[in-house]
């Protein structure tokens, strides 16, 4: 029997499923962990979601997402920080130890200023995360999202931000889709020793079908998945490996079919 | 009168124009230089194109493009190198000193191997370039093109490849659209002292309308153009600044209108 012990199903991969359906899918398919999204938890209410997750016996590899720190006004930045503090509480309630940070969009044309707001935002929530036993996972996003999603775009940059904070509370999430192209990828992963708090897999198809909905199932693209996985393992990461795919064609397939394929490709390619 | 002395019109910006029309546009609008594409030169024939360019009095800032080195077979790689040698001759005939290199696509899933093929390709043409007085300009492309256009995706990577060769024959082309997001941009530009052989401007609109046709007119996006221009100037580059825009909406406008706007925005934003 193939080893699925580190496989986690990020629920966005079957976008049509509710939280209840996603947990049911994991149970049916023997997938031991799930990556949750806040909007799906909200749709059910945190209390009911927490109860359902605990009853399911499925581990929660991470909650997605905090972040979104840069904003044009002090007031808006404060609201974003409050929202992150709530996300930390939700993560703790759901029984995960990782809150994924999608750090946030560019403000105006000020890339440096926006990046500073990310550091300030993490500084403002880090103590609360530590107290609740949550690690904040800085996820560098692909540079094509630099303007509208994350001004943090390289492993090096995420590593340098994380290094300002204790490893107990701030780490880095490596997502192959976002970083596979980086000429410094392997040397940077090596430097992340003890700081990796999440590892996400999918694949980069050629041609890319779109900017947001670009990624595909492992094995259907050009990323050297097993090489990156080995590097991440060697850097000391032994946690769940989340399959996170935004892809309309995959979203249009029945969820059970997607999970079957996901399991097979995880074993074959990752 | 605004200073247009360093402005160069890359002819792709008005995609509908032939070479003759593009040169005529430059003359009418007082644009002192043009960036040429090989297919437009081919369409007229090199001899006729060379004659026309010389008669126009418009300087040629660069010829686009060489590169495309990685390929699955030795035979195909050899053909690509021969094609690059011809491109060098064409560049020399047209009176420019710069051949822009779009280094080429990923072969299979072998990013490292493909990158090595780029270095080998440049090594195979460098002497010929030097003898013909042509500088090969390695242009790092945006990482979203890593699989299908250029495995060279950062300024640092381009700089390190260039450093293997003499500065007389190999340099780096900085295009703001491709590198604006790079957290190491300014420190990397500083390290390019004496190696910058081209500077291309356009802008990054939000949201990006597409992968290939994403870029827009200077001032209509989020790139800190004048900051990057200052850094490039400070790194010793005093050559032409090419406006190179692939954008369907701009391509749909009359060329003279595009050139008017280009001139105004160049003065205002760059």
Boltz contact constraints between the chains, C-beta under 6 A:
constraints:
  - contact:
      token1: [A, 106]
      token2: [B, 222]
      max_distance: 6.0
  - contact:
      token1: [A, 109]
      token2: [B, 222]
      max_distance: 6.0
  - contact:
      token1: [A, 109]
      token2: [B, 224]
      max_distance: 6.0
  - contact:
      token1: [A, 143]
      token2: [B, 143]
      max_distance: 6.0
  - contact:
      token1: [A, 143]
      token2: [B, 181]
      max_distance: 6.0
  - contact:
      token1: [A, 144]
      token2: [B, 144]
      max_distance: 6.0
  - contact:
      token1: [A, 146]
      token2: [B, 181]
      max_distance: 6.0
  - contact:
      token1: [A, 147]
      token2: [B, 204]
      max_distance: 6.0
  - contact:
      token1: [A, 147]
      token2: [B, 206]
      max_distance: 6.0
  - contact:
      token1: [A, 147]
      token2: [B, 222]
      max_distance: 6.0
  - contact:
      token1: [A, 148]
      token2: [B, 206]
      max_distance: 6.0
  - contact:
      token1: [A, 148]
      token2: [B, 207]
      max_distance: 6.0
  - contact:
      token1: [A, 153]
      token2: [B, 181]
      max_distance: 6.0
  - contact:
      token1: [A, 154]
      token2: [B, 183]
      max_distance: 6.0
  - contact:
      token1: [A, 157]
      token2: [B, 183]
      max_distance: 6.0
  - contact:
      token1: [A, 181]
      token2: [B, 143]
      max_distance: 6.0
  - contact:
      token1: [A, 181]
      token2: [B, 146]
      max_distance: 6.0
  - contact:
      token1: [A, 181]
      token2: [B, 153]
      max_distance: 6.0
  - contact:
      token1: [A, 183]
      token2: [B, 154]
      max_distance: 6.0
  - contact:
      token1: [A, 183]
      token2: [B, 157]
      max_distance: 6.0
  - contact:
      token1: [A, 206]
      token2: [B, 147]
      max_distance: 6.0
  - contact:
      token1: [A, 206]
      token2: [B, 148]
      max_distance: 6.0
  - contact:
      token1: [A, 207]
      token2: [B, 148]
      max_distance: 6.0
  - contact:
      token1: [A, 208]
      token2: [B, 211]
      max_distance: 6.0
  - contact:
      token1: [A, 211]
      token2: [B, 208]
      max_distance: 6.0
  - contact:
      token1: [A, 222]
      token2: [B, 106]
      max_distance: 6.0
  - contact:
      token1: [A, 222]
      token2: [B, 109]
      max_distance: 6.0
  - contact:
      token1: [A, 222]
      token2: [B, 147]
      max_distance: 6.0
  - contact:
      token1: [A, 224]
      token2: [B, 109]
      max_distance: 6.0
